[in-house]
Amino acid sequence: MEAYGTAAGLQKVPLYEQVANLLESQILNQLEDGDLLPSEQQLAEQFLVSRAIIREAQKLLKERGLLDSKAGKGTYVKRLHAQDIAVVFSRLIRMERIDYISVFDMRNILEVEAVARASQNATPEELEKMAEMLDKLKEPSLSEIQYSEYDFSFHYMIAKASGNPLLAIMTEAIGSLCRQIISRAVQTRGGVEDALWRHELILKMLYEQNEAGAREAMRGHLDKSLENYQQYLEHLSDEQKV
């Protein structure tokens, strides 16, 4: 197996990484979640490398979230989840110093379009589940964590009901960020009551299949959430905002 690199040939990719890339291609194109990989020896023979190279390649694929090992049972294909993307998103946002304005802007791009599509594609069963989630949000004894979880679940249900699975995946991927922002935004005076009213308006537009109304309701909800979050930040010290 020949190493490859940049066009200039100055950087060479380690052999184990080449094997990992080839094995990843097989996993993505041919295997399913839970499938058992061939043994180290079989893979070594397949790729014409040592078992040590196979072990390093599998280690890299575990870091990428594509493989998992079970003691005495071998190595299995592991399905990637949106939460895996969420971890990367959170790290990138902190490393790149991306501010909350950009997070809200991203939510607008994703969720306004998602709700518009959901207004045309949501099934009666999906709408019923959204209504049930709103009932949970009205429980007065909810903790901030529970409230933010239910609140985001409502938004995620809308993304799923859009009919575009990638919209749902991307919405779920920023879920940890959204939950954090939600838990803070509703701490402002009247924040919970306003959010509940706006959620009910969004659901009403979905039931009516009112695409323009759904867009307007979601955009208004996110704009108000941004305003509440900004009010929350005004009461924090610079150290607390980090």
C-alpha positions as CSV (number, residue, x, y, z in Angstrom):
1,M,0.0,0.0,0.0
2,E,1.5,3.3,-1.1
3,A,1.5,6.4,1.1
4,Y,-0.1,9.5,-0.3
5,G,-0.2,13.1,0.6
6,T,-0.3,16.6,-0.8
7,A,0.1,17.4,-4.4
8,A,3.7,18.3,-3.8
9,G,4.2,14.9,-2.1
10,L,5.8,16.6,0.9
11,Q,3.4,15.2,3.5
12,K,2.8,11.5,3.8
13,V,-0.2,9.9,5.4
14,P,0.8,7.2,7.9
15,L,0.0,3.7,6.7
16,Y,-2.5,3.0,9.6
17,E,-4.4,6.1,8.6
18,Q,-4.6,5.0,5.0
19,V,-6.0,1.7,6.2
20,A,-8.4,3.5,8.5
21,N,-9.7,5.6,5.6
22,L,-10.3,2.5,3.4
23,L,-12.0,0.7,6.2
24,E,-14.2,3.7,7.0
25,S,-15.3,3.7,3.3
26,Q,-16.3,0.0,3.7
27,I,-18.1,0.7,6.9
28,L,-20.1,3.7,5.5
29,N,-21.0,2.0,2.2
30,Q,-21.4,-1.7,3.0
31,L,-21.9,-2.3,6.7
32,E,-24.7,-1.6,9.2
33,D,-24.9,-0.5,12.8
34,G,-23.9,-3.5,15.0
35,D,-22.2,-5.5,12.2
36,L,-19.2,-7.5,13.5
37,L,-15.9,-6.6,11.8
38,P,-13.6,-9.4,10.5
39,S,-10.8,-10.4,12.9
40,E,-7.6,-8.5,13.0
41,Q,-5.9,-11.3,11.1
42,Q,-8.5,-11.3,8.4
43,L,-8.2,-7.5,8.0
44,A,-4.4,-7.7,8.0
45,E,-4.6,-10.2,5.1
46,Q,-7.2,-8.1,3.3
47,F,-5.1,-4.9,3.4
48,L,-1.7,-6.6,3.2
49,V,-0.5,-5.0,6.4
50,S,0.5,-6.2,9.9
51,R,-2.0,-6.7,12.7
52,A,-0.4,-3.8,14.6
53,I,-1.4,-1.5,11.7
54,I,-4.9,-2.9,11.9
55,R,-5.1,-2.2,15.6
56,E,-3.9,1.4,15.1
57,A,-6.5,1.9,12.2
58,Q,-9.3,0.6,14.4
59,K,-8.2,2.8,17.3
60,L,-8.5,5.8,14.9
61,L,-11.9,4.7,13.8
62,K,-13.0,4.4,17.4
63,E,-11.9,8.0,17.9
64,R,-14.1,8.9,14.9
65,G,-17.0,7.2,16.6
66,L,-17.4,4.5,13.9
67,L,-16.3,1.4,15.9
68,D,-16.8,-0.1,19.3
69,S,-15.2,-3.1,21.0
70,K,-16.8,-5.6,23.3
71,A,-14.6,-7.7,25.5
72,G,-14.5,-11.2,24.1
73,K,-16.9,-10.5,21.3
74,G,-14.8,-8.5,18.8
75,T,-15.2,-5.1,17.2
76,Y,-18.5,-3.8,16.0
77,V,-19.7,-1.0,13.7
78,K,-21.1,1.9,15.8
79,R,-23.8,4.1,14.4
80,L,-22.9,7.8,14.5
81,H,-25.4,10.0,16.4
82,A,-26.1,13.7,16.1
83,Q,-24.8,14.0,19.7
84,D,-21.3,13.2,18.3
85,I,-21.6,16.2,16.0
86,A,-22.9,18.3,18.9
87,V,-19.7,17.7,20.8
88,V,-17.6,18.9,17.9
89,F,-19.9,21.9,17.4
90,S,-19.6,22.9,21.0
91,R,-15.8,22.7,20.9
92,L,-15.6,24.6,17.6
93,I,-17.8,27.3,18.9
94,R,-15.6,27.8,22.0
95,M,-12.3,27.5,20.0
96,E,-13.4,29.9,17.3
97,R,-15.0,32.3,19.9
98,I,-18.3,32.2,18.1
99,D,-20.8,34.4,19.9
100,Y,-24.4,33.6,20.9
101,I,-25.7,36.0,18.1
102,S,-24.3,33.5,15.5
103,V,-26.0,30.6,17.4
104,F,-29.4,32.4,17.2
105,D,-28.8,33.2,13.6
106,M,-28.1,29.6,12.9
107,R,-31.3,28.6,14.7
108,N,-33.2,31.1,12.5
109,I,-31.8,29.6,9.3
110,L,-32.6,26.0,10.4
111,E,-35.8,26.4,12.4
112,V,-37.8,28.9,10.4
113,E,-37.4,26.7,7.3
114,A,-38.1,23.6,9.3
115,V,-41.4,24.9,10.7
116,A,-42.5,26.1,7.2
117,R,-42.0,22.6,5.8
118,A,-43.6,21.0,8.9
119,S,-46.7,23.1,8.3
120,Q,-47.1,21.2,5.0
121,N,-45.7,17.8,6.0
122,A,-46.5,17.1,9.7
123,T,-48.7,14.2,10.3
124,P,-51.6,14.2,12.8
125,E,-49.6,11.9,15.0
126,E,-46.6,14.3,15.0
127,L,-48.8,17.2,15.8
128,E,-50.4,15.3,18.7
129,K,-46.9,14.5,20.1
130,M,-46.0,18.2,19.9
131,A,-49.2,19.1,21.8
132,E,-48.3,16.5,24.5
133,M,-44.9,18.1,24.8
134,L,-46.4,21.5,25.3
135,D,-48.5,20.1,28.1
136,K,-45.4,18.9,29.8
137,L,-43.9,22.3,29.5
138,K,-46.8,23.8,31.4
139,E,-46.0,21.7,34.5
140,P,-45.1,24.3,37.2
141,S,-42.7,22.0,39.1
142,L,-40.2,21.6,36.2
143,S,-36.6,22.3,36.9
144,E,-34.6,24.5,34.5
145,I,-33.0,21.4,33.1
146,Q,-36.3,19.7,32.5
147,Y,-37.8,22.8,31.0
148,S,-35.0,23.3,28.6
149,E,-35.1,19.6,27.6
150,Y,-38.8,19.7,26.9
151,D,-38.6,23.0,25.1
152,F,-35.9,21.8,22.8
153,S,-37.7,18.5,22.2
154,F,-40.6,20.5,20.9
155,H,-38.3,22.3,18.4
156,Y,-36.7,19.0,17.4
157,M,-40.1,17.4,16.8
158,I,-40.8,20.3,14.3
159,A,-37.5,19.6,12.5
160,K,-38.4,15.9,12.2
161,A,-41.9,16.8,10.9
162,S,-40.3,18.9,8.2
163,G,-39.8,15.8,6.1
164,N,-36.1,16.5,5.7
165,P,-34.0,14.1,7.9
166,L,-30.9,16.3,7.5
167,L,-32.8,19.3,9.0
168,A,-33.6,17.1,12.0
169,I,-30.0,15.9,12.3
170,M,-28.6,19.5,12.2
171,T,-31.1,20.7,14.7
172,E,-30.3,17.9,17.1
173,A,-26.6,18.6,16.6
174,I,-26.9,22.0,18.1
175,G,-29.2,20.7,20.8
176,S,-26.8,21.1,23.7
177,L,-26.2,24.7,22.8
178,C,-29.9,25.3,22.4
179,R,-30.7,23.7,25.8
180,Q,-28.2,25.9,27.5
181,I,-29.5,29.1,25.9
182,I,-33.1,28.1,26.6
183,S,-32.4,27.5,30.3
184,R,-31.0,31.0,30.6
185,A,-33.4,32.9,28.4
186,V,-36.5,31.7,30.4
187,Q,-35.0,33.0,33.6
188,T,-35.9,36.6,32.6
189,R,-39.2,37.9,34.1
190,G,-42.1,36.5,32.1
191,G,-39.8,34.4,30.0
192,V,-41.6,31.1,30.6
193,E,-45.0,32.5,30.0
194,D,-44.0,34.2,26.8
195,A,-42.3,31.1,25.5
196,L,-45.3,29.0,26.2
197,W,-47.6,31.4,24.4
198,R,-45.3,31.5,21.4
199,H,-45.0,27.7,21.3
200,E,-48.8,27.4,21.3
201,L,-49.0,29.9,18.4
202,I,-46.4,27.9,16.4
203,L,-48.4,24.8,17.0
204,K,-51.7,26.5,16.0
205,M,-50.1,27.6,12.7
206,L,-48.9,24.0,12.1
207,Y,-52.4,22.6,12.7
208,E,-53.8,25.2,10.3
209,Q,-51.1,24.4,7.7
210,N,-50.4,28.1,7.6
211,E,-46.8,28.2,6.2
212,A,-46.4,32.0,6.3
213,G,-47.9,32.1,9.8
214,A,-45.6,29.3,11.0
215,R,-42.6,31.2,9.7
216,E,-43.6,34.4,11.4
217,A,-44.4,32.7,14.7
218,M,-41.1,30.8,14.8
219,R,-39.1,33.9,13.8
220,G,-40.9,35.9,16.5
221,H,-40.2,33.3,19.1
222,L,-36.5,33.1,18.3
223,D,-36.2,36.9,18.2
224,K,-37.9,37.2,21.6
225,S,-35.6,34.4,23.0
226,L,-32.6,36.3,21.8
227,E,-33.9,39.4,23.5
228,N,-34.5,37.5,26.8
229,Y,-31.0,35.9,26.6
230,Q,-29.4,39.3,26.1
231,Q,-31.3,40.5,29.2
232,Y,-30.0,37.5,31.1
233,L,-26.4,38.4,30.1
234,E,-26.8,42.0,31.3
235,H,-27.1,40.7,34.9
236,L,-23.9,38.6,34.7
237,S,-20.3,39.6,35.4
238,D,-17.7,39.3,32.6
239,E,-16.4,36.2,34.3
240,Q,-19.8,34.5,34.4
241,K,-20.3,35.2,30.7
242,V,-17.4,33.0,29.6
